[in-house]
Structures are given as structure tokens and as C-alpha cells.
Amino acid sequence: MKPEAQLAEELAKATALAADSRWGEAADAWARVHKSAMRLGDLQAAQRGANERVEALRRDDRPAQMLSALEDALGLSEGPTRVALEVQVVAAMADIGQLRSAARHAAELLARTTDAGTRLVVADTLAGVLLSRGDLLGLSNLIEQLEAEARGGAVLAARYRRAQLERMQGELDGAAEGFIAVHQALAPHPQAAAAAGGALCALADVCLIKGEWDECFAFLDGAAQHFQQGRRRAALFQLEAQRAMAVLSSGANFLPGLLDEPVEYASSRGLVLLEARARLARGLARVVGGSDAAWSDLDAAVLLAETAGAPMLAGRARLERFHADYGEEGGEPTVEDLRKAVEDLTGDRVWHSRAMVVLAEAVSPTRVAEAIELSGRAMCRFQAMDLEEDEAAAKRVIASLRS
């Protein structure tokens, strides 16, 4: 078969596999297109093969392989197409737990991007990385920039990022209104299924904090439908971890084995933050079930999040490990580890306040003044956030110390 005919056949196969959403096979097929086209000197076909391979790997949740494929694609691209690929580099870095590098790369990309529309895409991507990094000051400044420059669909992206910041700051009603608005705008559009599902997951998180369990599970069910529509497997596994945390928080049991597949999937694909969340959820499910393997999952969640540069996730895992009466490597829980959890959770007003109450209880036998100060600060925050049960818990600690 002539090289030109072989290339045409490979193009047809790759296109068909992508149309059938067989993303793993499609990625391999597009790699063959790229290779054949390069041999022929057909740079247009080579660029298409490289770019489509990147997209197939993204949809197949293989960020490490995606980074390698991006090198080929970037070598053939320029202008706006190149910037769009560099945004993909940032996203892949974040997925494999290289948040520090992702933030630096995105900031450098934003500084040298002049096209208004492209700048907004870069800024939105950077905002997601800064949120995972717990850099709320940087996030706040970036959101102000997004809101000032946003036009068209970018206005919705800015609203979503503002709602995320409000959630972190404990402005729960404002955050919920923002997520609802975003979902209502995106839900009618199938191509935005993943983003619509993300908005519902964020709403479920707000409901979990408030203890509104029926609403929480309803939003998670709605998000699952969006992710299924968008065929986003990693998103479905992340949702399953979130559902497990909600079930456990409501006082019910969750079978740890239901999280085996999410953990394995994330581990096999190098999805570090997903693995940390899934291990945290499975570890807590194992605690409730009395499994001796619980501490290993909780340790792994702390280590994965910490190594990735995601302090709020690491702090949450440390806090839950302390609650479960474990320290590092299954040892005794320590106040030092709890203090590190409080420090790591600084960016999340709700969980930072909850961690302060736990720390107040832990130090109360020997450091009464510190315990009262911690509980008092947390109580005032809970009043502002209208979290009555949390406020009552903080008041009980103060009352016990003054009695």
C-alpha cells in the first residue's frame, strides 16, 4: 500500500474510533496518523494527528501520556493553537499532582498572552490551580481580573470561580446562588455536561456542610447524570468519593469496597488528587467498618495531597485521620499533627474553623487559655456562616472549660 493511501486509511480509522468514544484506541490510532504524516512531510495531517491524540488522551484520563503527546503537538503549533495546547499542559500537570509547576507555567503563560479571549481561558485554568493550591489571595486577584475582562461565555466562568471563592470564605448562601446560576445556564447544553456536573457537585458540598442531606444527595445524583452524559469516568469516580464522604457524614455506613475501583483507576492513571480523595473516603469507610487497613489509606491521602502541593486536601485528610484516632503510620494521634491540619486548612474557612474546635478540645487539659481562644474564634465564624450546630459545638467546649 502506498504511504499516502496508508495515511488515509489510518485517518479514517482514528476518526471512527474517536466518533465511537473509544478514546484509548483512538489515541493510539492518532499517534500512527502523526507518525505516518511526519514521514510523508504532510505537516497539516501530522498536526491534526498530534492534536487529536492529545484530546483522546485527555478524555481517557491519561495525563502523564498526554504531557508526552503535547510535546509533539506543540512542536507543530503556533499562535492561538499553541496557547490552547499550553493550557492543556497546565491541566495535565495539575492532574498528575504537579500543582506548583502548573501554577508557575500558567502564570508565565498568562503574562505573555495578549489575545483577550485566550487570556480568559488561561486565567480560568490558573484559577482552578490556585484553588487547589489554597492560594486564595492569588485567586481573589485573578477573579477580579476575570470579572473585569470577561465577555460572553467567560462571564459564566468568572461567576463559577467567584462562587468557589465564596465557598472557601464561608459565604455559603452566595456560593450556592452562584453555583445554581451556573448550572441553570449550562444544563441545557450537552457539550457543557462536565461543567454542569461540576456545579452540582459544588452545590452538594455546600449542602454537606449545612447538613442538608436530601438536597446533597439529590445534587450528586444530578451531577452523575451530567457526567454520564459527558462520558467523564474520572469525574464519576470523584463523585463516588464525594458521595461516600456525604453518606459517612450523615451517620450512615458506606461499603469500602465500592471505592476500590476509583482508587485503582486513579492510581493506574496517575490522577494524584483523585486518588487522594478516593483514599480519604475509603479510609473513613474502613474506619467505620473496623478495618485495620484504614490507616494506610488515610496516610496515603495525606502524602499524596501534600506531595502534590494541595494543602487544604492534605489538611482535611490529617483532620479526619486524627478524628479516626490515628497518627502517622497507624500510630497514636498527636497534637502536632492536628496543628499541621489546622495550618493546612487556613484557606477553607469552614473546615479551618472545625479543625480549631477539635484542636481546642485536644489542648484543653493543659492549655486552657489557648482552647478558649480557639473555640471563641471558631464560634464567631460559625455565627457569621449561620452554622448553628457547629456554633453550638464550639459553645460547649467553652462552657466545659469555664465550668
JOLINZI-V951709 format. One record per run of one state. SS is the DSSP state (helix for helix, strand for strand, loop for the rest). FROM is the first residue (numbers start at 1). TO is the last residue. If there is no record, write none. Layout:
SS:FROM:TO  SS:FROM:TO
This chain:
loop:1:2  helix:3:19  loop:20:22  helix:23:40  loop:41:42  helix:43:59  loop:60:62  helix:63:74  loop:75:78  helix:79:95  loop:96:98  helix:99:112  loop:113:115  helix:116:133  loop:134:135  helix:136:149  loop:150:153  helix:154:168  loop:169:171  helix:172:186  loop:187:189  helix:190:210  loop:211:212  helix:213:229  loop:230:232  helix:233:249  loop:250:255  helix:256:269  loop:270:271  helix:272:289  loop:290:293  helix:294:308  loop:309:310  helix:311:323  loop:324:327  helix:328:330  loop:331:334  helix:335:347  loop:348:348  helix:349:363  loop:364:367  helix:368:385  loop:386:387  helix:388:402  loop:403:403
